[in-house]
């Protein structure tokens, strides 16, 4: 989450010269990071527990995504984008599915 916060703080962040590939790669990174974030929140919350809580890590991950987008609204050349929030939530849902499958 610290890495996400840092990357969100960089004005004019681009990962590719082409707008198309920049959008694809950044959206893919959002999706993967939030899926991984869900898994890490899940592990932290459920460590040593028999009955697993799948909802609380979902709420934490989604809330972090909202705050990350709000944070970007204060960074020059960046903005709050609902599309990014939806991609974040999509990655989180895939993280929930993969975590449930393996627990």
C-alpha positions as CSV (number, residue, x, y, z in Angstrom):
1,X,0.0,0.0,0.0
2,X,3.0,2.3,0.6
3,X,4.1,1.7,-3.0
4,X,0.6,2.5,-4.3
5,X,0.6,5.7,-2.2
6,X,4.1,6.7,-3.5
7,X,3.1,6.0,-7.2
8,X,-0.1,8.0,-6.7
9,X,2.0,11.0,-5.6
10,X,3.9,11.3,-8.8
11,X,2.6,14.0,-11.2
12,X,2.6,13.0,-14.9
13,X,3.2,9.3,-14.1
14,X,3.4,7.3,-17.4
15,X,4.6,3.8,-17.9
16,X,4.4,3.8,-21.7
17,X,4.7,6.4,-24.5
18,X,1.5,5.3,-26.2
19,X,-1.7,6.4,-24.5
20,X,-3.3,3.1,-25.2
21,X,-0.5,1.0,-23.6
22,X,-0.1,3.4,-20.8
23,X,-3.8,3.0,-19.9
24,X,-3.6,-0.8,-20.3
25,X,-0.5,-1.2,-18.2
26,X,-1.6,1.2,-15.4
27,X,-5.1,-0.4,-15.2
28,X,-3.5,-3.9,-15.1
29,X,-1.2,-2.7,-12.3
30,X,-4.3,-1.3,-10.4
31,X,-6.1,-4.6,-10.8
32,X,-3.1,-6.8,-9.6
33,X,-2.1,-4.5,-6.7
34,X,-5.6,-4.4,-5.3
35,X,-6.1,-8.2,-5.7
36,X,-2.8,-8.7,-3.8
37,X,-3.8,-6.0,-1.3
38,X,-7.0,-7.9,-0.5
39,X,-5.0,-11.1,0.0
40,X,-2.5,-9.4,2.3
41,X,-5.3,-7.8,4.4
42,X,-7.0,-11.2,4.5
43,X,-3.9,-12.9,5.8
44,X,-3.3,-10.1,8.4
45,X,-6.9,-10.2,9.7
46,X,-7.3,-14.0,9.7
47,X,-3.9,-15.1,11.0
48,X,-4.5,-18.1,13.2
49,X,-8.3,-18.0,13.1
50,X,-10.4,-21.0,12.3
51,X,-13.4,-19.0,11.1
52,X,-12.2,-16.8,8.3
53,X,-13.5,-13.2,7.7
54,X,-13.8,-12.4,4.0
55,X,-15.8,-9.2,4.4
56,X,-13.5,-7.0,6.6
57,X,-10.5,-7.3,4.2
58,X,-12.8,-6.4,1.3
59,X,-13.9,-3.3,3.2
60,X,-10.3,-2.3,4.0
61,X,-9.2,-2.8,0.4
62,X,-12.1,-0.9,-1.1
63,X,-11.7,2.0,1.5
64,X,-8.0,2.2,0.7
65,X,-8.9,2.5,-3.0
66,X,-11.3,5.4,-2.3
67,X,-8.7,7.2,-0.2
68,X,-6.0,6.6,-2.8
69,X,-8.2,8.2,-5.5
70,X,-9.0,11.2,-3.2
71,X,-5.3,11.5,-2.5
72,X,-4.7,11.7,-6.3
73,X,-7.1,14.6,-6.6
74,X,-4.6,16.7,-4.7
75,X,-1.6,15.8,-6.8
76,X,-0.9,18.1,-9.8
77,X,-1.9,16.6,-13.1
78,X,-3.7,13.7,-11.4
79,X,-7.4,13.3,-10.6
80,X,-10.0,11.2,-8.9
81,X,-11.1,8.7,-11.6
82,X,-14.1,6.5,-11.1
83,X,-12.7,4.1,-13.7
84,X,-9.6,3.5,-11.6
85,X,-11.8,2.8,-8.6
86,X,-13.8,0.3,-10.6
87,X,-10.6,-1.4,-11.8
88,X,-9.4,-1.5,-8.2
89,X,-12.6,-3.0,-7.0
90,X,-12.5,-5.6,-9.8
91,X,-9.0,-6.7,-8.7
92,X,-10.3,-6.9,-5.1
93,X,-13.2,-9.1,-6.1
94,X,-10.8,-11.4,-8.0
95,X,-8.6,-11.5,-4.9
96,X,-11.7,-12.5,-2.8
97,X,-12.5,-15.3,-5.3
98,X,-8.9,-16.6,-5.4
99,X,-8.6,-16.4,-1.6
100,X,-11.9,-18.2,-1.0
101,X,-10.9,-20.9,-3.4
102,X,-7.7,-21.6,-1.5
103,X,-9.1,-21.3,2.0
